[in-house]
Amino acid sequence: VVAFEDVSERVRIEEELITSQNELEVQVQRRTAQLQERTRQLRALASELTLAEERERQRIARLIHDQLQQMLVAALLNAGMLKHKLRDEAMEHELEHIERMLRDSIKTTRTLTAELSPAVLHQCGLAAALKWLRPWCLEKYGLKVAVDVEEEIDPSNDVSVALFLCVRELLFNAVKYSGVKSAEMRMWRTPEDNMLRIEVSDEGAGFDMEIVRAQEGTTGGFGLFNIRERLELLGGGLATQSTPGNGSRFNLWVPTSSPSSAIGGIETRADGASDNQGQTVASLAVNLSKSAITGGKIRVVVADDHTDVRHGLVRMFQAEPDFEVVGQATDGDEALKLALKLHPNFVIMDLNMPRMDGLKATAAIHHAVPCVQVLGLSTHADDEHRVAMIRAGALDLIHKNDPAPHLLSTLRNLHKPVGCPLRPQNCPDKDCQS
């Protein structure tokens, strides 16, 4: 018995199924590639949004610093000089009252600029900015933060800004919800996966993670949901550990590149000069002035980009018989050239200046003419900026808010007319007699 069955339809269906499967695989590959490209675009957009937000914060903070804050400093200098000249006790009392109001106003503007965009983050790097949060949290919220960070970690600007905002928000949450007066924060790098990691923890009230996760994205503010989203778009993430009554622990991680060699988070060349400097240290060194004086008056160069502040400092020095202003500079590049040309005893260096800022200029002067001493002067005279300036070669960094007599006495105490500390064979000026 022979039976025949027509399977043409089944073969046709199987062929169509195979064709459909192949087409589906092609579509899946295409959609996967599109998804990867979209993810890359979203990460780039998140990074650009973070930087755009920070640029606007910086613009407003810079406007307050460069205009309002500097005018207040100039007014404080003028009030101090006027008080010094007067011999009327009642008038001196009124001027002291005006000085106190001006100092309070400067402090208020400093707080505002720090809230908007702390200068230490962009000038000294992420590690210094996280250390800066310790006194900031203590002064603002009464929260003691134990900070342990690896100094050499220097991520890109967008990563630094995002991490700083996340950490500051987590510390604010500790103040708001934990019920404790202390927290811990540490930052380190894991070499096996080249990840930058930050841990923020407290021993406070804790929370139910399921309840918080269910509410994520439904309430306003820069909460855990937004922190996680920002970190994930940067290729990182956020892990949370918390239970009611047992505190909270937050682990943040993002990919990072190798740390760059920098002074205070600002890259410099080996010779201490900036790459866009119009004239090299070597070419300037041959034009050193032979008029350097090792005794007599204290010779200073004043470097500040704000005209009123610079002129106020110049008038203050000119009113003192033992000081002589031998030059004025509006940026770090001019300060370097004047230091090389004039050999002053001191360069009074502002921290925030165009073309070359005070940190780079200090490093360049210290490298080229170490016999010229640099004293930093800034409204951002916090510990992190002070450490960065001293590392760059400055004697110290003092606040523009300090009374004028404090600056004068500091210079007098630091002045040691003992001649050039360099051995003759190492001095860049072979004919220097100091």
C-alpha positions in Angstrom: 0.0 0.0 0.0 1.5 3.4 -1.0 0.1 6.7 0.4 1.0 10.1 -1.0 0.7 13.4 0.8 1.1 16.8 -0.6 3.5 18.8 1.7 4.0 21.8 -0.6 2.0 24.1 1.7 3.9 23.1 4.8 7.3 23.6 3.0 6.1 27.0 1.9 5.1 28.0 5.4 8.4 26.8 6.8 10.3 28.8 4.2 8.2 31.9 5.0 8.9 31.3 8.7 12.6 31.2 8.2 12.5 34.3 6.1 10.5 36.1 8.8 13.0 35.0 11.4 15.9 36.4 9.3 14.1 39.6 8.8 13.3 39.8 12.5 17.0 39.3 13.4 18.0 42.0 11.0 15.4 44.4 12.5 16.6 43.5 16.1 20.2 44.3 15.1 19.1 47.5 13.5 17.0 48.5 16.5 19.8 47.5 18.9 22.2 49.7 17.0 19.7 52.6 17.0 19.2 52.1 20.8 23.0 52.2 21.4 23.2 55.3 19.3 20.3 56.9 21.2 21.9 55.9 24.5 25.1 57.6 23.4 23.2 60.7 22.3 21.3 60.8 25.6 24.6 60.6 27.6 26.0 63.3 25.5 22.9 65.4 26.0 22.9 64.8 29.7 26.5 65.8 29.9 25.8 69.0 27.8 22.8 69.8 30.0 24.8 69.5 33.1 27.6 71.7 31.7 25.0 74.2 30.4 23.4 74.5 33.8 26.7 74.9 35.4 27.9 77.5 32.9 24.8 79.6 33.7 25.5 79.2 37.4 29.1 80.2 36.8 28.1 83.2 34.7 25.9 84.6 37.5 28.4 83.8 40.2 31.2 85.4 38.1 29.0 88.5 37.6 28.5 88.8 41.4 32.2 88.2 42.1 33.6 90.4 39.4 31.3 93.3 39.9 29.4 93.5 43.2 32.0 91.8 45.3 34.9 93.7 44.0 33.2 97.0 44.4 32.5 96.1 48.0 36.2 95.2 48.5 37.3 98.5 46.9 34.9 100.4 49.2 36.3 98.5 52.2 39.8 99.5 51.2 38.9 103.1 50.8 37.1 103.2 54.1 40.1 101.7 55.8 42.5 104.2 54.4 40.2 107.1 55.3 39.9 105.8 58.9 43.7 105.6 59.0 44.1 109.3 58.0 41.4 110.7 60.3 42.1 111.6 63.9 38.5 112.1 64.9 37.4 109.4 67.3 33.7 109.8 66.5 34.3 109.6 62.7 36.6 106.6 63.2 33.8 104.9 65.1 31.4 105.5 62.2 33.9 104.2 59.7 34.4 101.1 61.7 30.6 100.6 61.5 30.7 101.0 57.8 33.6 98.5 57.5 31.6 95.9 59.5 28.6 96.4 57.1 30.9 96.1 54.1 32.5 92.9 55.5 29.0 91.4 56.1 28.0 92.3 52.6 31.1 90.6 51.2 30.4 87.5 53.3 26.8 87.4 51.9 27.9 87.6 48.3 30.5 84.9 49.0 27.8 82.7 50.3 25.6 83.4 47.3 28.4 82.6 44.8 29.3 79.4 46.7 25.6 78.3 46.5 25.5 79.0 42.8 28.9 77.6 41.7 31.8 77.2 44.1 34.9 78.5 42.5 37.0 75.7 44.2 35.4 73.1 42.0 36.6 74.7 38.7 39.9 76.0 40.0 41.1 73.2 42.3 39.3 70.1 41.1 36.8 67.6 42.5 38.8 66.4 45.5 39.3 69.9 46.8 35.6 70.7 46.2 34.6 67.7 48.2 36.9 68.8 51.0 35.4 72.3 50.8 32.0 70.7 51.6 33.2 69.9 55.1 33.3 73.5 56.4 30.4 74.5 54.2 28.1 71.8 55.7 29.3 72.6 59.2 28.7 76.3 58.9 25.4 76.1 57.0 23.7 73.0 58.6 25.8 72.1 61.6 26.6 68.8 60.0 30.1 67.4 60.6 31.4 65.5 57.6 34.4 63.2 57.8 36.0 63.4 54.3 38.5 60.9 52.9 39.4 61.5 49.2 42.2 60.5 46.9 43.9 63.7 45.9 45.1 62.6 42.5 41.7 61.8 41.0 40.9 64.5 38.4 37.8 63.5 36.2 36.5 65.6 33.4 34.6 68.8 34.0 31.1 67.3 33.4 31.7 64.3 35.6 33.1 66.6 38.4 30.1 68.9 38.2 27.6 66.0 38.3 29.3 64.2 41.1 29.6 67.4 43.2 25.9 68.2 42.8 25.0 64.6 43.7 27.1 64.5 46.8 25.9 67.9 48.0 22.3 66.8 47.5 23.0 63.6 49.5 24.5 65.5 52.4 21.5 67.9 52.3 19.2 64.8 52.5 21.2 63.6 55.5 20.6 67.0 57.2 16.9 66.9 56.3 15.9 63.3 57.0 18.6 61.4 59.0 18.3 63.3 62.3 22.0 63.1 63.0 24.8 65.7 63.1 27.5 63.8 61.4 28.1 61.9 58.1 31.0 60.3 56.2 32.1 60.7 52.6 35.0 59.1 50.8 36.2 59.0 47.2 38.5 56.4 45.6 39.3 54.8 42.2 39.0 51.1 41.5 41.8 50.2 39.0 40.2 46.9 37.9 37.3 48.7 36.2 38.7 52.3 36.1 35.7 53.6 38.0 35.6 56.6 40.2 33.5 55.8 43.3 32.1 57.9 46.1 30.4 56.7 49.2 28.2 58.9 51.4 26.9 57.4 54.7 25.2 58.3 58.0 24.0 56.5 61.0 20.7 58.2 61.1 17.0 57.3 60.9 17.3 55.4 57.5 14.3 54.7 55.3 12.3 52.0 53.6 13.8 51.6 50.2 10.7 50.1 48.7 8.6 53.0 49.7 11.1 55.5 48.5 11.6 53.7 45.1 7.8 53.6 44.6 7.8 57.4 45.0 10.8 58.1 42.7 10.1 60.4 39.9 6.7 61.5 41.3 8.0 64.4 43.5 10.0 67.5 42.7 13.6 68.2 43.7 16.9 66.7 42.9 16.2 63.4 44.7 17.5 59.9 44.4 15.7 59.3 41.1 17.3 62.3 39.5 20.7 61.4 40.9 20.5 57.8 39.6 19.3 59.1 36.2 22.2 61.5 35.8 24.8 59.0 36.8 23.4 56.3 34.5 23.4 58.7 31.6 27.1 59.3 32.4 27.7 55.5 32.3 27.6 55.1 36.0 25.1 54.3 38.7 23.8 54.6 42.3 23.4 51.9 44.8 21.5 52.5 48.0 21.5 50.6 51.3 19.1 51.7 54.0 16.6 50.3 56.5 14.6 52.2 59.1 16.6 52.9 62.2 19.9 51.7 60.7 21.2 54.6 58.7 21.9 55.0 55.0 24.7 54.3 52.6 24.9 55.6 49.1 27.5 54.4 46.5 28.0 56.4 43.4 30.2 55.4 40.5 31.1 56.8 37.1 33.8 55.8 34.5 36.8 58.2 34.6 40.0 58.7 32.7 43.5 58.7 34.1 44.3 61.6 36.4 46.3 64.4 34.8 49.3 66.0 36.3 48.1 69.3 37.8 48.8 71.8 40.5 45.6 72.2 42.5 43.6 70.6 39.7 44.8 73.0 37.0 47.1 71.7 34.4 50.4 73.5 33.8 53.4 73.0 31.6 56.7 71.7 33.1 58.0 75.2 33.2 55.0 76.4 35.0 53.7 78.6 32.2 50.5 78.3 30.3 50.5 76.9 26.7 48.9 80.1 25.2 51.5 82.4 26.7 52.7 84.8 24.1 56.3 85.0 25.4 58.2 82.1 27.0 59.8 82.2 30.4 63.2 81.6 28.8 62.9 84.5 26.4 61.8 86.8 29.2 64.5 85.8 31.6 67.2 87.5 29.5 65.5 90.8 30.0 65.7 90.7 33.8 66.1 94.2 35.3 69.4 95.0 37.1 67.5 97.3 39.4 66.5 94.7 42.0 66.9 96.1 45.5 67.6 93.9 48.5 67.3 96.6 51.1 65.4 99.8 51.7 61.7 99.9 50.7 59.6 96.8 50.2 59.0 96.7 46.4 55.6 95.2 45.3 53.8 94.5 42.1 50.0 94.5 42.4 48.2 92.0 40.1 44.4 92.4 40.1 42.0 92.6 37.1 39.5 94.8 38.9 40.5 98.5 38.5 39.0 99.9 41.7 40.5 97.1 43.8 43.9 97.4 42.2 44.0 101.2 42.5 42.8 100.9 46.1 45.7 98.6 46.9 48.2 100.9 45.1 47.0 103.9 47.1 47.3 101.9 50.3 50.9 101.0 49.6 51.8 104.5 48.5 50.6 105.9 51.8 53.2 103.8 53.6 56.8 105.1 53.7 58.4 101.7 53.6 56.5 100.4 50.5 57.1 101.1 46.8 54.7 100.0 44.1 56.9 99.2 41.1 54.3 97.8 38.8 50.6 96.9 38.2 49.2 93.9 36.3 45.7 93.2 35.1 46.2 89.4 34.7 48.7 86.6 35.5 50.6 86.9 32.3 51.4 90.6 33.0 52.3 89.7 36.6 54.8 87.1 35.3 56.4 89.5 32.9 56.8 92.2 35.6 58.2 89.8 38.1 60.8 88.7 35.5 61.6 92.3 34.6 61.5 94.1 37.9 62.5 91.5 40.6 60.1 93.0 43.2 60.1 91.7 46.8 56.5 90.7 46.5 53.8 90.1 43.9 50.3 90.6 45.4 48.4 88.1 43.3 44.6 88.0 42.8 43.3 84.5 42.3 40.7 85.0 39.6 42.1 86.9 36.6 41.7 86.5 32.8 44.3 85.0 30.4 46.3 83.4 33.2 44.8 83.0 36.6 46.6 83.5 39.9 47.4 79.8 40.4 49.2 79.4 37.1 50.9 82.7 37.4 52.2 81.8 40.8 53.6 78.5 39.6 55.3 80.2 36.7 56.9 82.9 38.9 58.0 80.4 41.5 59.6 78.3 38.7 61.3 81.2 36.9 62.3 83.6 39.7 61.9 81.9 43.1 63.5 85.0 44.7 60.3 86.9 44.0 57.7 86.0 46.7 54.0 85.8 45.9 51.2 86.5 48.4 47.8 85.5 47.2 44.8 87.9 47.8 41.3 86.7 47.1 37.7 86.7 48.2 37.9 82.9 47.9 40.4 82.5 50.7 39.2 79.1 51.9 41.4 76.2 53.0 41.4 74.5 49.6 42.3 77.6 47.6 45.0 78.4 50.2 46.5 74.9 49.9 46.5 75.1 46.1 48.2 78.5 46.2 50.9 77.3 48.6 51.5 74.2 46.4 51.9 76.5 43.5 54.6 78.4 45.3 52.9 81.3 47.2 53.7 82.2 50.7 50.1 82.3 51.7 46.6 83.3 50.6 44.8 86.0 52.6 41.3 87.3 52.3 40.4 90.6 50.6 38.0 91.1 53.5 40.8 91.4 56.0 41.7 94.9 57.2 44.4 96.8 55.3 46.8 96.8 58.4 46.7 93.0 58.4 48.0 92.9 54.8 50.7 95.4 55.5 51.8 93.7 58.7 51.9 90.4 56.9 54.2 91.7 54.2 56.4 93.4 56.7 56.7 90.2 58.7 57.4 88.1 55.6 60.0 90.5 54.1 63.5 89.3 54.6 66.1 91.4 52.7 68.8 88.8 52.6 69.4 88.8 48.9 68.6 86.2 46.2 68.3 82.6 47.6 69.6 81.1 44.3 73.2 80.1 43.9 74.8 82.3 41.2 75.1 79.4 38.7 71.4 78.7 39.0 70.1 82.3 38.7 68.5 83.1 35.3 70.1 86.5 35.4 73.9 86.0 35.2 74.6 89.7 36.0 72.3 89.9 39.0 74.2 91.3 42.0 71.7 90.4 44.6 
